[in-house]
Amino acid sequence: MRYLSGGFLFPCGLLVTQVLASALPSSHNGLNALVQRDGNASWLLPVPTQDPWYSPPSDWETKSPGSPLRVRYSPYRNISIGACVDTFQVLYRTTDTNSNASWAVTTVFIPESQLNCTATSPEKCSHGVVTYEVPYDSADPDATPSYLLQYGEPYGEIYELLKRGWFVNTPDYEGPLASYCAGVQSGHATIDSIRAILQVSEDFGLNHSVARNAIWGYSGGAMASEYSAELVGAYAPDLKLAGIVHGGLIPNVTSAGNKMTSKDTAGLAIAGIIGITSQQTEARKYIDSRLKTSGPFNKTLFYTATQYSGAQVLGAFENQNVSDYFYNGTSDLDVPIMNDIYYNDAIMGHHGVPNMPVFVYKAIHDEMSAAAETDALVDSFCSQGANILYHRNDVGGHNEELWQGRGRALAFLSDVLDDTDLISMPKTGCSILNVTVAVNVTLVDGTSLEGTVEKPYAAITVNGINVTVLGNGSVLVPYNGTLIRIDPDPTTSVKRRSGDLDFVGLVRRWWGAIRSKWARDEEVDQRVAELRNSLDVLGAAEGLASKGWFTTG
């Protein structure tokens, strides 16, 4: 038996801004459009557990992994993501963590540039597909990208990919049981989503014989991208991937588990325990036997996490001590039956060596998962012949690196899909670099095609800024003619480290408005204004200064 450090399940994705509860809309689209549509349910897809389309046909288990089982054309009646001309969904055969037949669903966004694609102008047709791993982090089978992306997207990255003329593939990689934190499951489902869409792609003007494929994931999404990189060589040797991007990796979910309990992210730990045991009958029976049946922290309350999206679970279990649910505290999770699951499904590095170019970006001061663990994973792969560019950023933490790594991730994807030369990727072997990258994030009003209609669109724009990093890790940031010093403090909460960019609060309120259908237009406008005033990853300087979170000099 393998006994692993900590013995406490740590969620595979910790990005507090990761949940799909809202799309960062302008007042003209996104949430506002959703509120308008709520009065007419025919505009919305039903949740997956109430949608007959999600039931595979009777002979589905006889199909080979990656086989398309159903295709749904134009599922989103109102597209809320810019630069997208249409969507389609594919229900496909895949394989779960235990190598049993399973199925999953993926949603594909078609770039507006595809309108120029004709038989006589094949050079204007898209030739790239990016599988974008949405970090949805939920043990609720209804809180999937295929359902929630009809409301919009969380970070504006799908829009950026579409603007570059690439198809964007967004699989529900947790599968039908919402197996959050099950790495092998997520890798299989990701790989098979690519196989499936390539088999139907010509119906949408994508020539699968020349299309290049890449994958991008951050935080929880990076678990799916990383396991895909490890598994594809043996699981799908027929599939060639041009490159994979991992950001904010959590290589070992057991090593940092105690950081989650009694924090605002405690709900993700509970969802992770449920998700990783969803395919493990004996382990689930064991968990059931160790959960208290009475008192304020009991089994019934614990399993309500299966009814929540990633945003909702944060609010439902905020600051709770997860050990309070178990008779013997977290020691109930440090047992062979659980440790074996962690090793197989949540510890990276032992399912294979990536056989494609890989770009990894990580904040050195990542407060969620030690950079040393990602260092060790990269070193191991490099010693086995992998081709990796690894950036270690000395600015910011886990949430900040989501934004700070975006430009470099897009540059890498351009290189492997479009033969550009925007990032210094080694031709062979590995390159490990310490970098200093800081950004401001803003909403910029403009217009964009959504379906066939040109609409006002507020794009999330990330621009680099010059900063100085001091020897103690403090960062000097220019602001209004002076320098602001931001001092690292690993003891602070996720919300504090994110400055005024409190996506936890914003997303929780937006999600409540969406699901309960009580939002009024003025409330939407207020939240949009709040977002505009706070979307500064390093600052919202005056607000932070008033709270004493940095000093000027």
C-alpha positions as CSV (number, residue, x, y, z in Angstrom):
1,M,0.0,0.0,0.0
2,R,1.1,3.6,-0.7
3,Y,0.9,6.1,2.1
4,L,1.1,9.7,0.9
5,S,1.8,12.8,2.8
6,G,-1.1,14.7,4.4
7,G,-3.7,12.1,3.8
8,F,-6.3,14.8,3.2
9,L,-7.8,15.3,-0.3
10,F,-6.8,18.6,-1.8
11,P,-8.9,19.8,-4.7
12,C,-7.3,19.4,-8.0
13,G,-8.1,23.0,-8.9
14,L,-7.9,25.9,-6.5
15,L,-8.5,28.9,-8.7
16,V,-11.1,30.9,-6.8
17,T,-11.9,32.8,-10.0
18,Q,-12.3,29.6,-11.9
19,V,-16.0,28.9,-11.6
20,L,-18.4,29.2,-14.5
21,A,-21.0,31.1,-12.5
22,S,-20.7,34.2,-14.5
23,A,-19.2,35.4,-17.8
24,L,-17.8,38.8,-16.9
25,P,-20.5,40.4,-19.2
26,S,-21.0,43.9,-20.3
27,S,-24.4,45.4,-19.7
28,H,-25.3,44.5,-23.3
29,N,-24.7,40.8,-23.3
30,G,-23.7,37.9,-21.1
31,L,-25.6,38.1,-17.8
32,N,-28.0,40.8,-19.1
33,A,-28.9,38.6,-22.1
34,L,-29.4,35.8,-19.7
35,V,-31.8,37.7,-17.5
36,Q,-33.8,38.6,-20.6
37,R,-33.8,35.0,-21.7
38,D,-34.9,33.7,-18.3
39,G,-38.5,34.8,-19.1
40,N,-38.5,32.4,-22.1
41,A,-37.1,29.0,-21.1
42,S,-37.1,27.9,-24.7
43,W,-33.9,30.0,-25.2
44,L,-32.0,27.8,-22.6
45,L,-30.9,24.3,-22.7
46,P,-32.2,22.2,-19.8
47,V,-29.6,21.0,-17.2
48,P,-27.9,17.8,-18.4
49,T,-29.7,15.4,-16.0
50,Q,-33.0,16.7,-17.4
51,D,-31.9,16.8,-21.1
52,P,-32.7,13.5,-23.0
53,W,-29.9,14.3,-25.5
54,Y,-27.4,13.4,-22.8
55,S,-28.5,9.8,-22.8
56,P,-26.2,7.7,-25.1
57,P,-27.8,5.3,-27.6
58,S,-28.3,1.7,-26.7
59,D,-25.2,0.3,-28.4
60,W,-22.8,3.0,-27.2
61,E,-20.6,0.7,-25.1
62,T,-19.7,-1.3,-28.2
63,K,-18.2,1.7,-29.9
64,S,-14.5,2.5,-29.7
65,P,-13.2,5.3,-27.5
66,G,-13.5,8.6,-29.3
67,S,-16.5,7.6,-31.4
68,P,-19.2,10.3,-31.8
69,L,-22.5,9.0,-30.6
70,R,-24.7,12.1,-31.2
71,V,-24.2,15.6,-32.7
72,R,-26.3,18.6,-31.7
73,Y,-26.2,21.5,-34.1
74,S,-26.4,25.1,-32.9
75,P,-27.3,24.2,-29.3
76,Y,-26.9,27.7,-28.0
77,R,-29.8,29.8,-29.3
78,N,-28.1,33.0,-28.0
79,I,-24.3,33.0,-28.2
80,S,-22.8,35.1,-25.4
81,I,-19.2,34.7,-26.3
82,G,-17.7,37.1,-28.9
83,A,-16.1,36.1,-32.2
84,C,-18.2,33.0,-32.3
85,V,-20.4,32.3,-35.3
86,D,-22.0,29.0,-34.1
87,T,-21.6,26.0,-31.8
88,F,-22.1,22.3,-31.9
89,Q,-22.0,19.6,-29.3
90,V,-20.9,16.0,-29.5
91,L,-21.8,13.1,-27.2
92,Y,-19.0,10.6,-27.5
93,R,-17.7,7.3,-26.1
94,T,-14.8,7.5,-23.7
95,T,-13.2,5.5,-20.9
96,D,-13.4,6.2,-17.2
97,T,-10.6,6.0,-14.5
98,N,-11.1,2.3,-14.1
99,S,-10.9,1.6,-17.9
100,N,-14.7,1.0,-18.1
101,A,-16.7,2.3,-21.0
102,S,-18.1,5.7,-20.4
103,W,-19.4,8.7,-22.3
104,A,-19.0,12.5,-22.1
105,V,-20.1,15.6,-23.9
106,T,-18.1,18.4,-25.5
107,T,-19.1,21.8,-26.9
108,V,-17.3,23.3,-29.8
109,F,-17.2,27.0,-30.7
110,I,-16.7,28.0,-34.3
111,P,-14.7,31.2,-35.0
112,E,-16.3,34.0,-37.0
113,S,-13.4,33.8,-39.4
114,Q,-14.9,30.5,-40.6
115,L,-17.5,32.6,-42.5
116,N,-14.8,33.2,-45.1
117,C,-14.1,29.5,-45.5
118,T,-15.2,28.1,-48.9
119,A,-14.2,25.3,-51.1
120,T,-12.5,27.7,-53.4
121,S,-10.7,29.5,-50.6
122,P,-9.4,26.7,-48.3
123,E,-6.6,28.9,-47.1
124,K,-9.3,30.9,-45.2
125,C,-10.5,27.9,-43.4
126,S,-9.5,27.3,-39.8
127,H,-6.7,24.7,-39.4
128,G,-6.4,24.8,-35.6
129,V,-8.3,23.4,-32.7
130,V,-7.6,24.3,-29.1
131,T,-9.2,22.1,-26.4
132,Y,-9.8,24.6,-23.6
133,E,-10.2,22.9,-20.2
134,V,-12.7,25.0,-18.3
135,P,-11.9,24.6,-14.6
136,Y,-15.4,24.0,-13.5
137,D,-14.5,22.2,-10.2
138,S,-17.9,20.7,-9.3
139,A,-19.3,17.4,-8.1
140,D,-22.7,18.4,-9.6
141,P,-23.4,16.6,-12.9
142,D,-25.4,19.7,-14.0
143,A,-22.7,22.2,-13.4
144,T,-20.9,21.4,-16.7
145,P,-19.3,23.6,-19.4
146,S,-21.8,22.2,-21.9
147,Y,-24.6,23.7,-19.9
148,L,-23.1,26.7,-18.3
149,L,-21.2,28.2,-21.3
150,Q,-24.6,29.2,-22.8
151,Y,-24.4,32.0,-20.2
152,G,-21.0,33.1,-21.3
153,E,-17.4,32.4,-20.3
154,P,-15.5,33.2,-17.1
155,Y,-12.2,34.7,-18.3
156,G,-12.4,35.8,-21.9
157,E,-10.0,33.2,-23.0
158,I,-12.4,31.4,-25.4
159,Y,-12.9,34.7,-27.1
160,E,-9.2,35.2,-27.5
161,L,-8.8,31.8,-29.0
162,L,-11.7,32.4,-31.4
163,K,-10.3,35.7,-32.5
164,R,-7.2,33.9,-33.7
165,G,-9.3,31.8,-36.0
166,W,-9.2,28.5,-34.0
167,F,-12.1,26.1,-33.2
168,V,-12.4,25.9,-29.4
169,N,-13.3,22.5,-27.9
170,T,-14.6,22.5,-24.3
171,P,-15.2,19.0,-23.0
172,D,-17.1,18.1,-19.9
173,Y,-14.1,16.1,-18.8
174,E,-15.4,15.1,-15.4
175,G,-17.8,12.7,-17.2
176,P,-21.4,11.9,-16.3
177,L,-20.7,11.3,-12.6
178,A,-19.0,14.7,-12.1
179,S,-15.7,13.0,-11.1
180,Y,-14.0,16.1,-9.9
181,C,-10.3,15.5,-9.2
182,A,-10.2,12.2,-11.1
183,G,-7.2,12.8,-13.3
184,V,-7.3,9.7,-15.4
185,Q,-11.0,10.2,-16.2
186,S,-10.3,13.8,-17.2
187,G,-7.4,12.9,-19.4
188,H,-9.3,10.1,-21.2
189,A,-12.4,12.4,-21.7
190,T,-10.2,15.2,-23.1
191,I,-8.4,12.9,-25.5
192,D,-11.6,11.3,-26.7
193,S,-13.3,14.7,-27.2
194,I,-10.6,15.6,-29.7
195,R,-11.0,12.3,-31.5
196,A,-14.7,12.7,-31.7
197,I,-14.9,16.2,-33.0
198,L,-12.3,15.4,-35.7
199,Q,-14.6,12.7,-37.0
200,V,-17.5,15.2,-37.5
201,S,-15.4,18.3,-38.2
202,E,-15.8,18.4,-41.9
203,D,-19.5,19.1,-41.5
204,F,-18.4,22.4,-40.0
205,G,-15.6,23.3,-42.5
206,L,-12.7,22.0,-40.5
207,N,-10.4,19.6,-42.5
208,H,-9.3,17.1,-39.9
209,S,-6.5,15.8,-42.1
210,V,-4.6,19.1,-41.8
211,A,-6.0,20.5,-38.5
212,R,-3.5,20.8,-35.7
213,N,-4.7,20.2,-32.2
214,A,-3.5,21.7,-28.9
215,I,-4.8,21.8,-25.3
216,W,-4.8,24.5,-22.7
217,G,-5.7,24.2,-19.0
218,Y,-5.1,26.3,-15.8
219,S,-5.6,25.1,-12.2
220,G,-8.4,22.6,-12.2
221,G,-8.3,22.7,-16.0
222,A,-4.6,21.9,-15.9
223,M,-5.3,18.6,-14.2
224,A,-7.2,17.6,-17.4
225,S,-4.5,18.9,-19.7
226,E,-1.7,17.3,-17.7
227,Y,-3.2,13.9,-17.5
228,S,-4.0,14.2,-21.3
229,A,-0.3,14.8,-21.9
230,E,0.7,11.8,-19.8
231,L,-1.9,9.4,-21.2
232,V,-2.2,10.2,-24.9
233,G,0.9,8.2,-26.0
234,A,-0.4,4.9,-24.8
235,Y,-4.1,5.6,-24.8
236,A,-4.4,7.2,-28.2
237,P,-1.2,6.7,-30.2
238,D,-3.2,7.7,-33.3
239,L,-3.7,11.2,-32.0
240,K,-1.0,13.8,-32.7
241,L,-1.1,16.8,-30.5
242,A,0.9,19.9,-31.6
243,G,1.3,21.2,-28.1
244,I,-0.1,21.4,-24.6
245,V,-0.2,24.3,-22.0
246,H,-0.4,23.8,-18.3
247,G,-0.8,26.7,-15.9
248,G,-1.0,26.7,-12.1
249,L,-0.4,22.9,-11.9
250,I,-1.4,21.1,-8.7
251,P,0.9,18.0,-9.1
252,N,0.1,16.3,-5.8
253,V,-3.4,16.8,-4.3
254,T,-2.5,15.3,-0.9
255,S,0.5,17.5,0.0
256,A,-1.5,20.7,0.6
257,G,-4.8,19.5,1.8
258,N,-4.8,21.1,5.2
259,K,-4.5,24.5,3.5
260,M,-8.1,24.2,2.4
261,T,-9.9,23.4,5.6
262,S,-11.3,26.3,7.6
263,K,-10.8,28.6,4.6
264,D,-13.0,30.1,2.0
265,T,-12.1,27.3,-0.3
266,A,-13.1,24.4,2.1
267,G,-16.0,23.6,-0.2
268,L,-13.7,22.6,-3.0
269,A,-12.1,20.0,-0.7
270,I,-15.5,18.5,0.0
271,A,-16.4,18.4,-3.7
272,G,-13.1,16.8,-4.4
273,I,-13.6,14.0,-1.9
274,I,-17.0,13.3,-3.5
275,G,-15.7,13.6,-7.0
276,I,-12.7,11.4,-6.8
277,T,-14.7,8.6,-5.1
278,S,-17.6,8.8,-7.6
279,Q,-16.2,5.9,-9.6
280,Q,-14.8,4.0,-6.6
281,T,-17.6,1.9,-5.0
282,E,-15.7,0.6,-2.1
283,A,-14.0,3.9,-1.3
284,R,-17.4,5.7,-1.4
285,K,-18.8,3.1,1.0
286,Y,-15.8,3.7,3.3
287,I,-16.4,7.5,3.1
288,D,-20.1,7.0,3.9
289,S,-19.2,4.9,7.0
290,R,-16.8,7.6,8.3
291,L,-19.2,10.6,7.9
292,K,-21.1,11.6,11.0
293,T,-24.8,11.0,10.8
294,S,-25.9,13.6,13.4
295,G,-24.8,17.0,14.6
296,P,-24.3,20.2,12.6
297,F,-21.6,18.7,10.3
298,N,-23.2,15.5,9.0
299,K,-23.4,13.2,6.0
300,T,-26.5,14.8,4.6
301,L,-25.0,18.3,4.6
302,F,-21.7,16.9,3.2
303,Y,-23.4,15.5,0.1
304,T,-25.3,18.7,-0.7
305,A,-22.0,19.5,-2.4
306,T,-23.3,17.4,-5.3
307,Q,-26.0,20.1,-5.9
308,Y,-23.6,23.0,-6.2
309,S,-21.4,24.6,-8.9
310,G,-17.9,25.5,-8.1
311,A,-19.0,29.0,-7.0
312,Q,-21.9,27.8,-4.9
313,V,-19.9,25.2,-3.1
314,L,-17.5,27.9,-1.9
315,G,-20.3,29.8,-0.3
316,A,-22.1,26.8,1.1
317,F,-19.0,25.5,3.0
318,E,-17.0,28.7,3.5
319,N,-14.6,28.5,6.4
320,Q,-15.8,25.1,7.6
321,N,-13.3,22.6,9.0
322,V,-13.7,19.6,6.8
323,S,-12.5,17.3,9.5
324,D,-15.6,18.1,11.5
325,Y,-17.6,15.9,9.2
326,F,-15.6,12.7,10.0
327,Y,-15.7,10.7,13.2
328,N,-11.9,10.7,13.4
329,G,-11.2,13.9,11.6
330,T,-8.9,13.9,8.6
331,S,-7.2,10.7,9.8
332,D,-10.2,9.0,8.3
333,L,-8.9,10.1,4.9
334,D,-5.3,8.8,5.5
335,V,-6.0,5.1,4.9
336,P,-4.9,2.7,2.2
337,I,-8.2,2.6,0.3
338,M,-8.0,6.4,-0.1
339,N,-4.3,6.7,-0.6
340,D,-4.4,4.2,-3.5
341,I,-7.0,6.4,-5.2
342,Y,-5.0,9.5,-4.7
343,Y,-1.9,7.9,-6.2
344,N,-3.6,6.6,-9.3
345,D,-5.9,9.5,-10.0
346,A,-4.5,12.6,-8.4
347,I,-0.7,12.4,-8.3
348,M,0.9,13.5,-11.6
349,G,3.9,12.0,-13.2
350,H,3.5,8.2,-13.4
351,H,1.2,7.6,-16.3
352,G,3.6,8.4,-19.1
353,V,5.9,11.0,-20.5
354,P,4.5,13.8,-22.7
355,N,5.3,13.2,-26.4
356,M,4.5,16.7,-27.6
357,P,5.9,20.2,-26.9
358,V,4.7,21.5,-23.5
359,F,4.6,25.0,-22.0
360,V,4.2,25.2,-18.2
361,Y,3.7,28.4,-16.3
362,K,3.7,28.7,-12.6
363,A,3.9,31.5,-9.9
364,I,6.9,30.9,-7.7
365,H,4.8,32.2,-4.8
366,D,1.8,30.1,-5.6
367,E,0.1,29.8,-2.2
368,M,-2.1,26.9,-3.3
369,S,0.5,24.4,-4.5
370,A,4.2,24.8,-3.9
371,A,6.2,25.6,-7.0
372,A,8.8,23.0,-5.9
373,E,6.3,20.3,-6.7
374,T,5.9,21.5,-10.3
375,D,9.7,21.9,-10.4
376,A,10.1,18.2,-9.5
377,L,7.4,17.1,-12.1
378,V,9.1,19.1,-14.9
379,D,12.5,17.8,-13.9
380,S,11.3,14.2,-13.9
381,F,9.8,14.6,-17.4
382,C,12.9,16.4,-18.7
383,S,15.1,13.6,-17.5
384,Q,13.0,11.2,-19.6
385,G,13.3,13.2,-22.8
386,A,10.3,15.5,-22.7
387,N,10.3,18.8,-24.6
388,I,9.2,21.5,-22.1
389,L,9.4,25.3,-21.7
390,Y,8.8,26.1,-18.1
391,H,8.3,29.7,-16.8
392,R,8.5,30.4,-13.1
393,N,7.1,33.8,-12.5
394,D,8.3,35.7,-9.4
395,V,5.2,38.0,-9.4
396,G,1.9,37.2,-7.8
397,G,0.3,33.9,-6.6
398,H,-2.1,31.3,-8.0
399,N,-4.9,33.6,-9.0
400,E,-2.7,36.3,-10.4
401,E,-0.8,33.9,-12.7
402,L,-4.1,33.0,-14.4
403,W,-4.0,36.4,-16.0
404,Q,-0.2,36.9,-16.1
405,G,0.4,33.7,-18.0
406,R,-2.3,34.3,-20.6
407,G,-0.3,36.2,-23.1
408,R,2.5,33.6,-23.0
409,A,0.1,30.7,-23.3
410,L,-1.5,32.3,-26.4
411,A,2.0,32.9,-27.9
412,F,2.9,29.2,-27.4
413,L,-0.4,28.2,-29.0
414,S,0.3,30.5,-32.0
415,D,3.7,28.9,-32.4
416,V,2.5,25.3,-32.5
417,L,-0.7,25.9,-34.5
418,D,0.3,28.7,-36.9
419,D,4.1,28.4,-37.1
420,T,4.8,31.8,-35.6
421,D,7.9,32.5,-33.5
422,L,6.5,34.3,-30.5
423,I,8.0,32.4,-27.6
424,S,11.4,30.8,-27.1
425,M,10.4,27.2,-27.1
426,P,13.3,24.8,-27.3
427,K,13.3,22.5,-30.4
428,T,14.3,19.6,-28.1
429,G,14.8,19.1,-24.4
430,C,13.8,21.6,-21.8
431,S,14.3,25.2,-21.0
432,I,13.5,26.4,-17.4
433,L,13.3,30.1,-16.9
434,N,12.6,32.5,-14.0
435,V,10.5,35.4,-15.4
436,T,9.0,38.6,-14.1
437,V,5.6,39.2,-15.7
438,A,2.9,41.5,-14.3
439,V,-0.3,42.7,-16.0
440,N,-3.3,44.9,-15.7
441,V,-6.6,43.5,-16.6
442,T,-9.4,45.7,-18.0
443,L,-12.7,45.5,-19.7
444,V,-12.6,47.3,-23.1
445,D,-15.9,48.1,-24.8
446,G,-16.2,47.3,-28.5
447,T,-18.3,45.1,-30.7
448,S,-18.1,41.5,-31.7
449,L,-20.0,39.0,-33.8
450,E,-22.1,36.6,-31.7
451,G,-23.7,34.1,-34.0
452,T,-24.8,36.2,-37.0
453,V,-25.3,39.5,-35.1
454,E,-22.8,42.2,-34.4
455,K,-23.3,43.2,-30.7
456,P,-21.7,45.5,-28.2
457,Y,-19.0,43.4,-26.4
458,A,-16.8,44.1,-23.4
459,A,-13.6,42.2,-23.9
460,I,-11.3,41.3,-21.1
461,T,-7.9,42.8,-22.0
462,V,-4.6,41.9,-20.4
463,N,-1.7,44.2,-20.8
464,G,1.8,43.8,-19.4
465,I,3.2,46.4,-17.0
466,N,6.8,47.0,-15.8
467,V,7.5,46.0,-12.2
468,T,10.5,45.5,-10.0
469,V,10.8,42.5,-7.8
470,L,12.9,43.0,-4.6
471,G,15.0,40.3,-3.0
472,N,12.4,39.6,-0.3
473,G,9.7,39.0,-2.9
474,S,8.1,42.5,-2.7
475,V,6.9,44.0,-6.0
476,L,7.3,47.6,-6.9
477,V,4.5,48.7,-9.2
478,P,4.2,52.1,-10.9
479,Y,0.9,53.9,-10.0
480,N,0.0,57.6,-10.6
481,G,3.6,58.7,-10.7
482,T,4.8,56.8,-7.6
483,L,5.8,53.3,-6.8
484,I,3.6,51.0,-4.8
485,R,5.2,48.2,-2.9
486,I,3.2,45.0,-2.6
487,D,4.6,42.7,0.1
488,P,4.1,38.9,-0.2
489,D,2.2,37.4,2.7
490,P,1.7,33.6,2.4
491,T,-0.7,33.6,5.4
492,T,-3.3,35.8,3.8
493,S,-6.5,34.4,2.3
494,V,-7.1,33.8,-1.3
495,K,-9.4,36.8,-1.5
496,R,-6.8,39.1,0.1
497,R,-4.0,37.9,-2.1
498,S,-6.2,38.7,-5.1
499,G,-6.5,42.3,-4.0
500,D,-9.8,43.9,-4.8
501,L,-10.4,41.4,-7.6
502,D,-12.9,39.5,-5.5
503,F,-14.3,37.1,-7.9
504,V,-15.6,35.0,-5.1
505,G,-18.0,37.6,-4.0
506,L,-18.9,38.8,-7.5
507,V,-19.4,35.3,-8.9
508,R,-21.4,34.1,-5.9
509,R,-23.8,37.0,-6.2
510,W,-24.1,36.6,-10.0
511,W,-24.6,32.9,-9.7
512,G,-27.4,33.3,-7.2
513,A,-29.0,35.8,-9.5
514,I,-28.8,33.4,-12.4
515,R,-30.1,30.3,-10.7
516,S,-32.9,31.9,-8.7
517,K,-33.9,34.2,-11.6
518,W,-34.4,37.2,-9.5
519,A,-31.8,39.5,-11.0
520,R,-33.0,42.9,-12.2
521,D,-31.3,44.9,-14.9
522,E,-30.1,47.6,-12.4
523,E,-28.4,44.9,-10.3
524,V,-26.7,43.6,-13.4
525,D,-25.5,47.0,-14.2
526,Q,-24.2,47.5,-10.7
527,R,-22.2,44.4,-10.8
528,V,-20.7,45.3,-14.1
529,A,-19.7,48.7,-12.8
530,E,-18.2,47.0,-9.7
531,L,-16.2,44.7,-11.9
532,R,-15.0,47.5,-14.1
533,N,-13.8,49.4,-11.0
534,S,-11.9,46.4,-9.5
535,L,-10.5,44.4,-12.5
536,D,-6.9,45.2,-11.7
537,V,-4.9,42.1,-10.8
538,L,-2.2,43.9,-9.0
539,G,-4.2,46.5,-7.4
540,A,-7.3,48.6,-7.4
541,A,-4.5,50.6,-5.8
542,E,-6.5,53.1,-3.8
543,G,-8.8,50.5,-2.4
544,L,-5.9,48.3,-1.3
545,A,-4.0,51.2,0.2
546,S,-6.9,52.1,2.3
547,K,-6.9,48.5,3.7
548,G,-3.2,48.7,4.5
549,W,-2.3,45.9,2.1
550,F,0.7,47.6,0.6
551,T,2.8,50.8,1.1
552,T,3.8,53.5,-1.3
553,G,7.2,55.0,-1.6
